[in-house]
């Protein structure tokens, strides 16, 4: 335990020193999204012309590649520090993608008011932080004390500038401060396998999908269990392995994954409506995972089994698919979570491609 704490302290110091620049003398790396040098013809849009475009490819997040101004020497030193932290053999080199500093198996994420992007990553057993204002990439792997994250999945902005992380392996919601320091836990005596996470900032409630218990548990900001929504089943308001959550427009969106549908509840926890059906057509759901909504009420669902992003209107009517299996722009490989920010951007955790894809919503849902 002591050795691990020493590794963590030294690694953080090395990482900060060589990525942020010694003594502030080195220029701050500029975060880029990989679209800066694309020609207009390469900036994919959906739907394609001659229809009116609604979405445009805006880049991706992978890790070091988003900070091209960082020197090769700085990259190597930071990679060595992180490899040492997790106990990797230095003889293995850093050419293997799984050894590189960045995303491995991203699950979902959030963006805060300063533009920082936080991504949960079960491959890293950590939260990967793309800090655009500071020009840094950080990896937070401590859940409490010297205990690392096990299976971090859901993430949400919490009270008092906290970051909340649902760890399915530890069976807890971990509280972190904005520097990644553990400051507490929620649900140790009530959660079985927490995955999805969302917060209502007005009513100060934290929603957790407990996948193994087939319900949604509701906590207040103090961490007290206030309510349980649903139970195992197929009827409206019941669940079969719910996973990802989102809270938008005063409504809670639940990916009811093994019931192949999305259910929507009001802020009082009452069932409003659901949509989604099993089927072989694009627009049907088989394994819905990530779910979110935008400012115009459009609902986005990640169909993980068939590698699609499915877009619906506020009433659940199917509008547009984006995706297909692959590694090219507009393709996915077992995607997971999804979230939006205040700038019209949509982020999709493309899990087995080890990246987060970013789209711009161009408006005009009708």
Secondary structure, DSSP 8 states (H G I E B T S, - for coil): -HHHHHHHHHHHHHHHHHHH-GGG-S-------S-TT--GGGS-EES-TTS---EEEEEEE-BGGG-TTS-HHHHHHHHHHHHHHHT--GGG-S-SGGGSSB-SSEEEEEE-TTS-EEEEETTTTEEEEEETTTTEEEEE-EEETTEE-SSEEEEEE-GGG-EEEEETTTTEEEEE-TTS-EEEEE-TTT-SSEEEEEEETTTTEEEEEETTTTEEEEEETTS-EEEEE--BSSSTT-BSSEEEEEEETTEEEEEEGGGTEEEEEETTS-EEEEE----SSTT--SSEEEEEE-TT--EEEEETTTTEEEEE-TT--EEEEEE-BSSSTT-BSS---EEE-TTSEEEEEEGGGTEEEEEEE-S---
